[in-house]
């Protein structure tokens, strides 16, 4: 993985790769893990990248 194209993960709807620039919200879950919401550049849906 290159430094300039960090990925948040993949869209659970269409499996498109979601770059870090599409991050909308970052939050801390009850268990201390970091959760994120991002907009999928392909299908336009707000998703939790997997
Ligand atoms: Zn998608």
mmCIF file of the protein (N, C-alpha, C, O) and its ligand, coordinates in Angstrom:
data_MODEL
# 
_entry.id   MODEL 
# 
loop_
_entity.id 
_entity.type 
_entity.pdbx_number_of_molecules 
1 polymer     1 
2 non-polymer 1 
# 
_entity_poly.entity_id                      1 
_entity_poly.type                           'polypeptide(L)' 
_entity_poly.nstd_linkage                   no 
_entity_poly.nstd_monomer                   no 
_entity_poly.pdbx_seq_one_letter_code       
;(UNK)(UNK)(UNK)(UNK)(UNK)(UNK)(UNK)(UNK)(UNK)(UNK)(UNK)(UNK)(UNK)(UNK)(UNK)(UNK)
(UNK)(UNK)(UNK)(UNK)(UNK)(UNK)(UNK)(UNK)(UNK)(UNK)(UNK)(UNK)(UNK)(UNK)(UNK)(UNK)
(UNK)(UNK)(UNK)(UNK)(UNK)(UNK)(UNK)(UNK)(UNK)(UNK)(UNK)(UNK)(UNK)(UNK)(UNK)(UNK)
(UNK)(UNK)
;
_entity_poly.pdbx_seq_one_letter_code_can   XXXXXXXXXXXXXXXXXXXXXXXXXXXXXXXXXXXXXXXXXXXXXXXXXX 
_entity_poly.pdbx_strand_id                 A 
# 
loop_
_entity_poly_seq.entity_id 
_entity_poly_seq.num 
_entity_poly_seq.mon_id 
_entity_poly_seq.hetero 
1 1  UNK n 
1 2  UNK n 
1 3  UNK n 
1 4  UNK n 
1 5  UNK n 
1 6  UNK n 
1 7  UNK n 
1 8  UNK n 
1 9  UNK n 
1 10 UNK n 
1 11 UNK n 
1 12 UNK n 
1 13 UNK n 
1 14 UNK n 
1 15 UNK n 
1 16 UNK n 
1 17 UNK n 
1 18 UNK n 
1 19 UNK n 
1 20 UNK n 
1 21 UNK n 
1 22 UNK n 
1 23 UNK n 
1 24 UNK n 
1 25 UNK n 
1 26 UNK n 
1 27 UNK n 
1 28 UNK n 
1 29 UNK n 
1 30 UNK n 
1 31 UNK n 
1 32 UNK n 
1 33 UNK n 
1 34 UNK n 
1 35 UNK n 
1 36 UNK n 
1 37 UNK n 
1 38 UNK n 
1 39 UNK n 
1 40 UNK n 
1 41 UNK n 
1 42 UNK n 
1 43 UNK n 
1 44 UNK n 
1 45 UNK n 
1 46 UNK n 
1 47 UNK n 
1 48 UNK n 
1 49 UNK n 
1 50 UNK n 
# 
loop_
_struct_asym.id 
_struct_asym.entity_id 
A 1 
B 2 
# 
loop_
_chem_comp.id 
_chem_comp.type 
_chem_comp.mon_nstd_flag 
UNK 'L-peptide linking' . 
ZN  non-polymer         . 
# 
_pdbx_entity_nonpoly.entity_id   2 
_pdbx_entity_nonpoly.name        ? 
_pdbx_entity_nonpoly.comp_id     ZN 
# 
_pdbx_nonpoly_scheme.asym_id         B 
_pdbx_nonpoly_scheme.entity_id       2 
_pdbx_nonpoly_scheme.mon_id          ZN 
_pdbx_nonpoly_scheme.ndb_seq_num     1 
_pdbx_nonpoly_scheme.pdb_seq_num     101 
_pdbx_nonpoly_scheme.auth_seq_num    101 
_pdbx_nonpoly_scheme.pdb_mon_id      ZN 
_pdbx_nonpoly_scheme.auth_mon_id     ZN 
_pdbx_nonpoly_scheme.pdb_strand_id   A 
_pdbx_nonpoly_scheme.pdb_ins_code    . 
# 
loop_
_atom_site.group_PDB 
_atom_site.id 
_atom_site.type_symbol 
_atom_site.label_atom_id 
_atom_site.label_alt_id 
_atom_site.label_comp_id 
_atom_site.label_asym_id 
_atom_site.label_entity_id 
_atom_site.label_seq_id 
_atom_site.pdbx_PDB_ins_code 
_atom_site.Cartn_x 
_atom_site.Cartn_y 
_atom_site.Cartn_z 
_atom_site.occupancy 
_atom_site.B_iso_or_equiv 
_atom_site.pdbx_formal_charge 
_atom_site.auth_seq_id 
_atom_site.auth_comp_id 
_atom_site.auth_asym_id 
_atom_site.auth_atom_id 
_atom_site.pdbx_PDB_model_num 
ATOM   1   N  N  . UNK A 1 1  ? 0.858   -1.195 0.000  1.00 0.00 ? 1   UNK A N  1 
ATOM   2   C  CA . UNK A 1 1  ? 0.000   0.000  0.000  1.00 0.00 ? 1   UNK A CA 1 
ATOM   3   C  C  . UNK A 1 1  ? 0.891   1.242  0.000  1.00 0.00 ? 1   UNK A C  1 
ATOM   4   O  O  . UNK A 1 1  ? 1.814   1.329  0.810  1.00 0.00 ? 1   UNK A O  1 
ATOM   5   N  N  . UNK A 1 2  ? 0.641   2.184  -0.872 1.00 0.00 ? 2   UNK A N  1 
ATOM   6   C  CA . UNK A 1 2  ? 1.467   3.383  -0.954 1.00 0.00 ? 2   UNK A CA 1 
ATOM   7   C  C  . UNK A 1 2  ? 1.022   4.421  0.076  1.00 0.00 ? 2   UNK A C  1 
ATOM   8   O  O  . UNK A 1 2  ? -0.099  4.365  0.582  1.00 0.00 ? 2   UNK A O  1 
ATOM   9   N  N  . UNK A 1 3  ? 1.898   5.353  0.376  1.00 0.00 ? 3   UNK A N  1 
ATOM   10  C  CA . UNK A 1 3  ? 1.633   6.322  1.438  1.00 0.00 ? 3   UNK A CA 1 
ATOM   11  C  C  . UNK A 1 3  ? 0.550   7.334  1.080  1.00 0.00 ? 3   UNK A C  1 
ATOM   12  O  O  . UNK A 1 3  ? -0.178  7.801  1.956  1.00 0.00 ? 3   UNK A O  1 
ATOM   13  N  N  . UNK A 1 4  ? 0.441   7.674  -0.198 1.00 0.00 ? 4   UNK A N  1 
ATOM   14  C  CA . UNK A 1 4  ? -0.455  8.767  -0.586 1.00 0.00 ? 4   UNK A CA 1 
ATOM   15  C  C  . UNK A 1 4  ? -1.882  8.300  -0.856 1.00 0.00 ? 4   UNK A C  1 
ATOM   16  O  O  . UNK A 1 4  ? -2.768  9.132  -1.054 1.00 0.00 ? 4   UNK A O  1 
ATOM   17  N  N  . UNK A 1 5  ? -2.118  7.027  -0.868 1.00 0.00 ? 5   UNK A N  1 
ATOM   18  C  CA . UNK A 1 5  ? -3.478  6.538  -1.095 1.00 0.00 ? 5   UNK A CA 1 
ATOM   19  C  C  . UNK A 1 5  ? -3.869  5.562  0.009  1.00 0.00 ? 5   UNK A C  1 
ATOM   20  O  O  . UNK A 1 5  ? -4.077  4.373  -0.232 1.00 0.00 ? 5   UNK A O  1 
ATOM   21  N  N  . UNK A 1 6  ? -3.963  6.096  1.233  1.00 0.00 ? 6   UNK A N  1 
ATOM   22  C  CA . UNK A 1 6  ? -4.404  5.285  2.355  1.00 0.00 ? 6   UNK A CA 1 
ATOM   23  C  C  . UNK A 1 6  ? -5.881  4.955  2.191  1.00 0.00 ? 6   UNK A C  1 
ATOM   24  O  O  . UNK A 1 6  ? -6.694  5.815  1.849  1.00 0.00 ? 6   UNK A O  1 
ATOM   25  N  N  . UNK A 1 7  ? -6.206  3.703  2.439  1.00 0.00 ? 7   UNK A N  1 
ATOM   26  C  CA . UNK A 1 7  ? -7.594  3.284  2.329  1.00 0.00 ? 7   UNK A CA 1 
ATOM   27  C  C  . UNK A 1 7  ? -8.212  3.100  3.706  1.00 0.00 ? 7   UNK A C  1 
ATOM   28  O  O  . UNK A 1 7  ? -7.575  2.604  4.635  1.00 0.00 ? 7   UNK A O  1 
ATOM   29  N  N  . UNK A 1 8  ? -9.475  3.517  3.812  1.00 0.00 ? 8   UNK A N  1 
ATOM   30  C  CA . UNK A 1 8  ? -10.219 3.283  5.047  1.00 0.00 ? 8   UNK A CA 1 
ATOM   31  C  C  . UNK A 1 8  ? -10.715 1.846  5.087  1.00 0.00 ? 8   UNK A C  1 
ATOM   32  O  O  . UNK A 1 8  ? -10.861 1.252  6.155  1.00 0.00 ? 8   UNK A O  1 
ATOM   33  N  N  . UNK A 1 9  ? -10.966 1.309  3.927  1.00 0.00 ? 9   UNK A N  1 
ATOM   34  C  CA . UNK A 1 9  ? -11.509 -0.044 3.821  1.00 0.00 ? 9   UNK A CA 1 
ATOM   35  C  C  . UNK A 1 9  ? -12.306 -0.150 2.533  1.00 0.00 ? 9   UNK A C  1 
ATOM   36  O  O  . UNK A 1 9  ? -12.075 0.576  1.567  1.00 0.00 ? 9   UNK A O  1 
ATOM   37  N  N  . UNK A 1 10 ? -13.241 -1.068 2.552  1.00 0.00 ? 10  UNK A N  1 
ATOM   38  C  CA . UNK A 1 10 ? -14.058 -1.287 1.371  1.00 0.00 ? 10  UNK A CA 1 
ATOM   39  C  C  . UNK A 1 10 ? -15.529 -1.138 1.694  1.00 0.00 ? 10  UNK A C  1 
ATOM   40  O  O  . UNK A 1 10 ? -15.972 -1.439 2.803  1.00 0.00 ? 10  UNK A O  1 
ATOM   41  N  N  . UNK A 1 11 ? -16.276 -0.670 0.718  1.00 0.00 ? 11  UNK A N  1 
ATOM   42  C  CA . UNK A 1 11 ? -17.717 -0.482 0.880  1.00 0.00 ? 11  UNK A CA 1 
ATOM   43  C  C  . UNK A 1 11 ? -18.417 -1.827 1.061  1.00 0.00 ? 11  UNK A C  1 
ATOM   44  O  O  . UNK A 1 11 ? -18.214 -2.740 0.261  1.00 0.00 ? 11  UNK A O  1 
ATOM   45  N  N  . UNK A 1 12 ? -19.244 -1.958 2.112  1.00 0.00 ? 12  UNK A N  1 
ATOM   46  C  CA . UNK A 1 12 ? -19.968 -3.215 2.306  1.00 0.00 ? 12  UNK A CA 1 
ATOM   47  C  C  . UNK A 1 12 ? -21.083 -3.416 1.276  1.00 0.00 ? 12  UNK A C  1 
ATOM   48  O  O  . UNK A 1 12 ? -21.605 -4.520 1.119  1.00 0.00 ? 12  UNK A O  1 
ATOM   49  N  N  . UNK A 1 13 ? -21.434 -2.345 0.586  1.00 0.00 ? 13  UNK A N  1 
ATOM   50  C  CA . UNK A 1 13 ? -22.492 -2.456 -0.418 1.00 0.00 ? 13  UNK A CA 1 
ATOM   51  C  C  . UNK A 1 13 ? -21.964 -2.881 -1.779 1.00 0.00 ? 13  UNK A C  1 
ATOM   52  O  O  . UNK A 1 13 ? -22.491 -3.804 -2.400 1.00 0.00 ? 13  UNK A O  1 
ATOM   53  N  N  . UNK A 1 14 ? -20.909 -2.193 -2.241 1.00 0.00 ? 14  UNK A N  1 
ATOM   54  C  CA . UNK A 1 14 ? -20.439 -2.442 -3.607 1.00 0.00 ? 14  UNK A CA 1 
ATOM   55  C  C  . UNK A 1 14 ? -18.979 -2.880 -3.657 1.00 0.00 ? 14  UNK A C  1 
ATOM   56  O  O  . UNK A 1 14 ? -18.456 -3.143 -4.740 1.00 0.00 ? 14  UNK A O  1 
ATOM   57  N  N  . UNK A 1 15 ? -18.307 -2.965 -2.500 1.00 0.00 ? 15  UNK A N  1 
ATOM   58  C  CA . UNK A 1 15 ? -16.935 -3.464 -2.402 1.00 0.00 ? 15  UNK A CA 1 
ATOM   59  C  C  . UNK A 1 15 ? -15.896 -2.532 -3.042 1.00 0.00 ? 15  UNK A C  1 
ATOM   60  O  O  . UNK A 1 15 ? -14.768 -2.949 -3.305 1.00 0.00 ? 15  UNK A O  1 
ATOM   61  N  N  . UNK A 1 16 ? -16.274 -1.277 -3.291 1.00 0.00 ? 16  UNK A N  1 
ATOM   62  C  CA . UNK A 1 16 ? -15.308 -0.314 -3.803 1.00 0.00 ? 16  UNK A CA 1 
ATOM   63  C  C  . UNK A 1 16 ? -14.319 0.070  -2.707 1.00 0.00 ? 16  UNK A C  1 
ATOM   64  O  O  . UNK A 1 16 ? -14.684 0.111  -1.532 1.00 0.00 ? 16  UNK A O  1 
ATOM   65  N  N  . UNK A 1 17 ? -13.072 0.352  -3.080 1.00 0.00 ? 17  UNK A N  1 
ATOM   66  C  CA . UNK A 1 17 ? -12.083 0.840  -2.122 1.00 0.00 ? 17  UNK A CA 1 
ATOM   67  C  C  . UNK A 1 17 ? -12.414 2.286  -1.757 1.00 0.00 ? 17  UNK A C  1 
ATOM   68  O  O  . UNK A 1 17 ? -12.708 3.101  -2.631 1.00 0.00 ? 17  UNK A O  1 
ATOM   69  N  N  . UNK A 1 18 ? -12.364 2.603  -0.446 1.00 0.00 ? 18  UNK A N  1 
ATOM   70  C  CA . UNK A 1 18 ? -12.699 3.953  0.012  1.00 0.00 ? 18  UNK A CA 1 
ATOM   71  C  C  . UNK A 1 18 ? -11.444 4.632  0.529  1.00 0.00 ? 18  UNK A C  1 
ATOM   72  O  O  . UNK A 1 18 ? -10.915 4.235  1.568  1.00 0.00 ? 18  UNK A O  1 
ATOM   73  N  N  . UNK A 1 19 ? -10.950 5.662  -0.184 1.00 0.00 ? 19  UNK A N  1 
ATOM   74  C  CA . UNK A 1 19 ? -9.744  6.385  0.243  1.00 0.00 ? 19  UNK A CA 1 
ATOM   75  C  C  . UNK A 1 19 ? -9.998  7.190  1.511  1.00 0.00 ? 19  UNK A C  1 
ATOM   76  O  O  . UNK A 1 19 ? -11.140 7.504  1.845  1.00 0.00 ? 19  UNK A O  1 
ATOM   77  N  N  . UNK A 1 20 ? -8.908  7.520  2.214  1.00 0.00 ? 20  UNK A N  1 
ATOM   78  C  CA . UNK A 1 20 ? -8.998  8.248  3.482  1.00 0.00 ? 20  UNK A CA 1 
ATOM   79  C  C  . UNK A 1 20 ? -9.690  9.597  3.322  1.00 0.00 ? 20  UNK A C  1 
ATOM   80  O  O  . UNK A 1 20 ? -10.323 10.081 4.260  1.00 0.00 ? 20  UNK A O  1 
ATOM   81  N  N  . UNK A 1 21 ? -9.577  10.205 2.149  1.00 0.00 ? 21  UNK A N  1 
ATOM   82  C  CA . UNK A 1 21 ? -10.160 11.524 1.904  1.00 0.00 ? 21  UNK A CA 1 
ATOM   83  C  C  . UNK A 1 21 ? -11.686 11.519 2.004  1.00 0.00 ? 21  UNK A C  1 
ATOM   84  O  O  . UNK A 1 21 ? -12.303 12.576 2.140  1.00 0.00 ? 21  UNK A O  1 
ATOM   85  N  N  . UNK A 1 22 ? -12.291 10.340 1.936  1.00 0.00 ? 22  UNK A N  1 
ATOM   86  C  CA . UNK A 1 22 ? -13.750 10.248 1.971  1.00 0.00 ? 22  UNK A CA 1 
ATOM   87  C  C  . UNK A 1 22 ? -14.274 10.033 3.385  1.00 0.00 ? 22  UNK A C  1 
ATOM   88  O  O  . UNK A 1 22 ? -15.470 9.814  3.578  1.00 0.00 ? 22  UNK A O  1 
ATOM   89  N  N  . UNK A 1 23 ? -13.400 10.094 4.360  1.00 0.00 ? 23  UNK A N  1 
ATOM   90  C  CA . UNK A 1 23 ? -13.801 9.956  5.763  1.00 0.00 ? 23  UNK A CA 1 
ATOM   91  C  C  . UNK A 1 23 ? -14.749 11.082 6.173  1.00 0.00 ? 23  UNK A C  1 
ATOM   92  O  O  . UNK A 1 23 ? -14.479 12.252 5.899  1.00 0.00 ? 23  UNK A O  1 
ATOM   93  N  N  . UNK A 1 24 ? -15.837 10.739 6.819  1.00 0.00 ? 24  UNK A N  1 
ATOM   94  C  CA . UNK A 1 24 ? -16.799 11.732 7.299  1.00 0.00 ? 24  UNK A CA 1 
ATOM   95  C  C  . UNK A 1 24 ? -16.703 11.911 8.807  1.00 0.00 ? 24  UNK A C  1 
ATOM   96  O  O  . UNK A 1 24 ? -16.595 13.037 9.293  1.00 0.00 ? 24  UNK A O  1 
ATOM   97  N  N  . UNK A 1 25 ? -16.740 10.823 9.542  1.00 0.00 ? 25  UNK A N  1 
ATOM   98  C  CA . UNK A 1 25 ? -16.779 10.865 11.008 1.00 0.00 ? 25  UNK A CA 1 
ATOM   99  C  C  . UNK A 1 25 ? -15.879 9.781  11.576 1.00 0.00 ? 25  UNK A C  1 
ATOM   100 O  O  . UNK A 1 25 ? -15.847 8.651  11.089 1.00 0.00 ? 25  UNK A O  1 
ATOM   101 N  N  . UNK A 1 26 ? -15.151 10.157 12.619 1.00 0.00 ? 26  UNK A N  1 
ATOM   102 C  CA . UNK A 1 26 ? -14.381 9.159  13.366 1.00 0.00 ? 26  UNK A CA 1 
ATOM   103 C  C  . UNK A 1 26 ? -14.832 9.234  14.814 1.00 0.00 ? 26  UNK A C  1 
ATOM   104 O  O  . UNK A 1 26 ? -14.932 10.324 15.377 1.00 0.00 ? 26  UNK A O  1 
ATOM   105 N  N  . UNK A 1 27 ? -15.104 8.095  15.418 1.00 0.00 ? 27  UNK A N  1 
ATOM   106 C  CA . UNK A 1 27 ? -15.611 8.096  16.791 1.00 0.00 ? 27  UNK A CA 1 
ATOM   107 C  C  . UNK A 1 27 ? -15.043 6.900  17.544 1.00 0.00 ? 27  UNK A C  1 
ATOM   108 O  O  . UNK A 1 27 ? -14.522 5.956  16.949 1.00 0.00 ? 27  UNK A O  1 
ATOM   109 N  N  . UNK A 1 28 ? -15.157 6.966  18.863 1.00 0.00 ? 28  UNK A N  1 
ATOM   110 C  CA . UNK A 1 28 ? -14.679 5.862  19.692 1.00 0.00 ? 28  UNK A CA 1 
ATOM   111 C  C  . UNK A 1 28 ? -15.862 5.033  20.184 1.00 0.00 ? 28  UNK A C  1 
ATOM   112 O  O  . UNK A 1 28 ? -16.794 5.556  20.795 1.00 0.00 ? 28  UNK A O  1 
ATOM   113 N  N  . UNK A 1 29 ? -15.807 3.767  19.913 1.00 0.00 ? 29  UNK A N  1 
ATOM   114 C  CA . UNK A 1 29 ? -16.874 2.868  20.341 1.00 0.00 ? 29  UNK A CA 1 
ATOM   115 C  C  . UNK A 1 29 ? -16.783 2.606  21.843 1.00 0.00 ? 29  UNK A C  1 
ATOM   116 O  O  . UNK A 1 29 ? -15.780 2.923  22.482 1.00 0.00 ? 29  UNK A O  1 
ATOM   117 N  N  . UNK A 1 30 ? -17.850 2.021  22.396 1.00 0.00 ? 30  UNK A N  1 
ATOM   118 C  CA . UNK A 1 30 ? -17.893 1.709  23.825 1.00 0.00 ? 30  UNK A CA 1 
ATOM   119 C  C  . UNK A 1 30 ? -16.734 0.821  24.258 1.00 0.00 ? 30  UNK A C  1 
ATOM   120 O  O  . UNK A 1 30 ? -16.250 0.926  25.385 1.00 0.00 ? 30  UNK A O  1 
ATOM   121 N  N  . UNK A 1 31 ? -16.290 -0.055 23.357 1.00 0.00 ? 31  UNK A N  1 
ATOM   122 C  CA . UNK A 1 31 ? -15.201 -0.980 23.696 1.00 0.00 ? 31  UNK A CA 1 
ATOM   123 C  C  . UNK A 1 31 ? -13.822 -0.374 23.454 1.00 0.00 ? 31  UNK A C  1 
ATOM   124 O  O  . UNK A 1 31 ? -12.813 -1.069 23.569 1.00 0.00 ? 31  UNK A O  1 
ATOM   125 N  N  . UNK A 1 32 ? -13.770 0.916  23.119 1.00 0.00 ? 32  UNK A N  1 
ATOM   126 C  CA . UNK A 1 32 ? -12.499 1.594  22.938 1.00 0.00 ? 32  UNK A CA 1 
ATOM   127 C  C  . UNK A 1 32 ? -11.952 1.533  21.528 1.00 0.00 ? 32  UNK A C  1 
ATOM   128 O  O  . UNK A 1 32 ? -10.951 2.181  21.222 1.00 0.00 ? 32  UNK A O  1 
ATOM   129 N  N  . UNK A 1 33 ? -12.591 0.769  20.672 1.00 0.00 ? 33  UNK A N  1 
ATOM   130 C  CA . UNK A 1 33 ? -12.145 0.683  19.281 1.00 0.00 ? 33  UNK A CA 1 
ATOM   131 C  C  . UNK A 1 33 ? -12.549 1.958  18.531 1.00 0.00 ? 33  UNK A C  1 
ATOM   132 O  O  . UNK A 1 33 ? -13.508 2.632  18.907 1.00 0.00 ? 33  UNK A O  1 
ATOM   133 N  N  . UNK A 1 34 ? -11.818 2.272  17.486 1.00 0.00 ? 34  UNK A N  1 
ATOM   134 C  CA . UNK A 1 34 ? -12.153 3.431  16.677 1.00 0.00 ? 34  UNK A CA 1 
ATOM   135 C  C  . UNK A 1 34 ? -13.102 3.017  15.554 1.00 0.00 ? 34  UNK A C  1 
ATOM   136 O  O  . UNK A 1 34 ? -12.811 2.108  14.777 1.00 0.00 ? 34  UNK A O  1 
ATOM   137 N  N  . UNK A 1 35 ? -14.239 3.704  15.488 1.00 0.00 ? 35  UNK A N  1 
ATOM   138 C  CA . UNK A 1 35 ? -15.195 3.455  14.420 1.00 0.00 ? 35  UNK A CA 1 
ATOM   139 C  C  . UNK A 1 35 ? -15.187 4.620  13.447 1.00 0.00 ? 35  UNK A C  1 
ATOM   140 O  O  . UNK A 1 35 ? -14.892 5.750  13.837 1.00 0.00 ? 35  UNK A O  1 
ATOM   141 N  N  . UNK A 1 36 ? -15.500 4.365  12.207 1.00 0.00 ? 36  UNK A N  1 
ATOM   142 C  CA . UNK A 1 36 ? -15.531 5.441  11.214 1.00 0.00 ? 36  UNK A CA 1 
ATOM   143 C  C  . UNK A 1 36 ? -16.747 5.296  10.309 1.00 0.00 ? 36  UNK A C  1 
ATOM   144 O  O  . UNK A 1 36 ? -17.252 4.202  10.056 1.00 0.00 ? 36  UNK A O  1 
ATOM   145 N  N  . UNK A 1 37 ? -17.189 6.459  9.836  1.00 0.00 ? 37  UNK A N  1 
ATOM   146 C  CA . UNK A 1 37 ? -18.191 6.524  8.787  1.00 0.00 ? 37  UNK A CA 1 
ATOM   147 C  C  . UNK A 1 37 ? -17.566 7.244  7.609  1.00 0.00 ? 37  UNK A C  1 
ATOM   148 O  O  . UNK A 1 37 ? -16.866 8.241  7.784  1.00 0.00 ? 37  UNK A O  1 
ATOM   149 N  N  . UNK A 1 38 ? -17.813 6.750  6.430  1.00 0.00 ? 38  UNK A N  1 
ATOM   150 C  CA . UNK A 1 38 ? -17.264 7.370  5.238  1.00 0.00 ? 38  UNK A CA 1 
ATOM   151 C  C  . UNK A 1 38 ? -18.272 7.276  4.102  1.00 0.00 ? 38  UNK A C  1 
ATOM   152 O  O  . UNK A 1 38 ? -19.140 6.404  4.093  1.00 0.00 ? 38  UNK A O  1 
ATOM   153 N  N  . UNK A 1 39 ? -18.141 8.194  3.136  1.00 0.00 ? 39  UNK A N  1 
ATOM   154 C  CA . UNK A 1 39 ? -19.008 8.119  1.965  1.00 0.00 ? 39  UNK A CA 1 
ATOM   155 C  C  . UNK A 1 39 ? -18.316 7.293  0.900  1.00 0.00 ? 39  UNK A C  1 
ATOM   156 O  O  . UNK A 1 39 ? -17.145 7.511  0.587  1.00 0.00 ? 39  UNK A O  1 
ATOM   157 N  N  . UNK A 1 40 ? -19.041 6.355  0.354  1.00 0.00 ? 40  UNK A N  1 
ATOM   158 C  CA . UNK A 1 40 ? -18.473 5.532  -0.708 1.00 0.00 ? 40  UNK A CA 1 
ATOM   159 C  C  . UNK A 1 40 ? -18.397 6.344  -2.005 1.00 0.00 ? 40  UNK A C  1 
ATOM   160 O  O  . UNK A 1 40 ? -19.407 6.893  -2.446 1.00 0.00 ? 40  UNK A O  1 
ATOM   161 N  N  . UNK A 1 41 ? -17.206 6.425  -2.623 1.00 0.00 ? 41  UNK A N  1 
ATOM   162 C  CA . UNK A 1 41 ? -17.056 7.196  -3.855 1.00 0.00 ? 41  UNK A CA 1 
ATOM   163 C  C  . UNK A 1 41 ? -17.760 6.550  -5.047 1.00 0.00 ? 41  UNK A C  1 
ATOM   164 O  O  . UNK A 1 41 ? -17.967 7.190  -6.078 1.00 0.00 ? 41  UNK A O  1 
ATOM   165 N  N  . UNK A 1 42 ? -18.116 5.304  -4.900 1.00 0.00 ? 42  UNK A N  1 
ATOM   166 C  CA . UNK A 1 42 ? -18.709 4.575  -6.021 1.00 0.00 ? 42  UNK A CA 1 
ATOM   167 C  C  . UNK A 1 42 ? -20.233 4.614  -5.989 1.00 0.00 ? 42  UNK A C  1 
ATOM   168 O  O  . UNK A 1 42 ? -20.864 4.990  -6.977 1.00 0.00 ? 42  UNK A O  1 
ATOM   169 N  N  . UNK A 1 43 ? -20.839 4.221  -4.840 1.00 0.00 ? 43  UNK A N  1 
ATOM   170 C  CA . UNK A 1 43 ? -22.298 4.174  -4.767 1.00 0.00 ? 43  UNK A CA 1 
ATOM   171 C  C  . UNK A 1 43 ? -22.889 5.346  -4.001 1.00 0.00 ? 43  UNK A C  1 
ATOM   172 O  O  . UNK A 1 43 ? -24.109 5.505  -3.964 1.00 0.00 ? 43  UNK A O  1 
ATOM   173 N  N  . UNK A 1 44 ? -22.020 6.197  -3.370 1.00 0.00 ? 44  UNK A N  1 
ATOM   174 C  CA . UNK A 1 44 ? -22.493 7.417  -2.737 1.00 0.00 ? 44  UNK A CA 1 
ATOM   175 C  C  . UNK A 1 44 ? -23.182 7.214  -1.408 1.00 0.00 ? 44  UNK A C  1 
ATOM   176 O  O  . UNK A 1 44 ? -23.776 8.151  -0.874 1.00 0.00 ? 44  UNK A O  1 
ATOM   177 N  N  . UNK A 1 45 ? -23.117 6.022  -0.863 1.00 0.00 ? 45  UNK A N  1 
ATOM   178 C  CA . UNK A 1 45 ? -23.760 5.716  0.410  1.00 0.00 ? 45  UNK A CA 1 
ATOM   179 C  C  . UNK A 1 45 ? -22.794 5.960  1.569  1.00 0.00 ? 45  UNK A C  1 
ATOM   180 O  O  . UNK A 1 45 ? -21.592 5.727  1.439  1.00 0.00 ? 45  UNK A O  1 
ATOM   181 N  N  . UNK A 1 46 ? -23.320 6.426  2.697  1.00 0.00 ? 46  UNK A N  1 
ATOM   182 C  CA . UNK A 1 46 ? -22.505 6.548  3.903  1.00 0.00 ? 46  UNK A CA 1 
ATOM   183 C  C  . UNK A 1 46 ? -22.442 5.175  4.563  1.00 0.00 ? 46  UNK A C  1 
ATOM   184 O  O  . UNK A 1 46 ? -23.467 4.585  4.908  1.00 0.00 ? 46  UNK A O  1 
ATOM   185 N  N  . UNK A 1 47 ? -21.227 4.683  4.728  1.00 0.00 ? 47  UNK A N  1 
ATOM   186 C  CA . UNK A 1 47 ? -21.053 3.318  5.212  1.00 0.00 ? 47  UNK A CA 1 
ATOM   187 C  C  . UNK A 1 47 ? -19.961 3.265  6.270  1.00 0.00 ? 47  UNK A C  1 
ATOM   188 O  O  . UNK A 1 47 ? -19.182 4.206  6.422  1.00 0.00 ? 47  UNK A O  1 
ATOM   189 N  N  . UNK A 1 48 ? -19.912 2.168  6.992  1.00 0.00 ? 48  UNK A N  1 
ATOM   190 C  CA . UNK A 1 48 ? -18.776 1.847  7.858  1.00 0.00 ? 48  UNK A CA 1 
ATOM   191 C  C  . UNK A 1 48 ? -17.864 0.937  7.043  1.00 0.00 ? 48  UNK A C  1 
ATOM   192 O  O  . UNK A 1 48 ? -18.179 -0.237 6.848  1.00 0.00 ? 48  UNK A O  1 
ATOM   193 N  N  . UNK A 1 49 ? -16.736 1.465  6.563  1.00 0.00 ? 49  UNK A N  1 
ATOM   194 C  CA . UNK A 1 49 ? -15.861 0.676  5.696  1.00 0.00 ? 49  UNK A CA 1 
ATOM   195 C  C  . UNK A 1 49 ? -15.411 -0.619 6.369  1.00 0.00 ? 49  UNK A C  1 
ATOM   196 O  O  . UNK A 1 49 ? -15.057 -0.620 7.549  1.00 0.00 ? 49  UNK A O  1 
ATOM   197 N  N  . UNK A 1 50 ? -15.424 -1.697 5.632  1.00 0.00 ? 50  UNK A N  1 
ATOM   198 C  CA . UNK A 1 50 ? -15.015 -2.995 6.162  1.00 0.00 ? 50  UNK A CA 1 
ATOM   199 C  C  . UNK A 1 50 ? -13.680 -3.418 5.554  1.00 0.00 ? 50  UNK A C  1 
ATOM   200 O  O  . UNK A 1 50 ? -13.165 -4.489 5.877  1.00 0.00 ? 50  UNK A O  1 
HETATM 201 ZN ZN . ZN  B 2 .  ? -20.270 1.577  -2.329 1.00 0.00 ? 101 ZN  A ZN 1 
# 
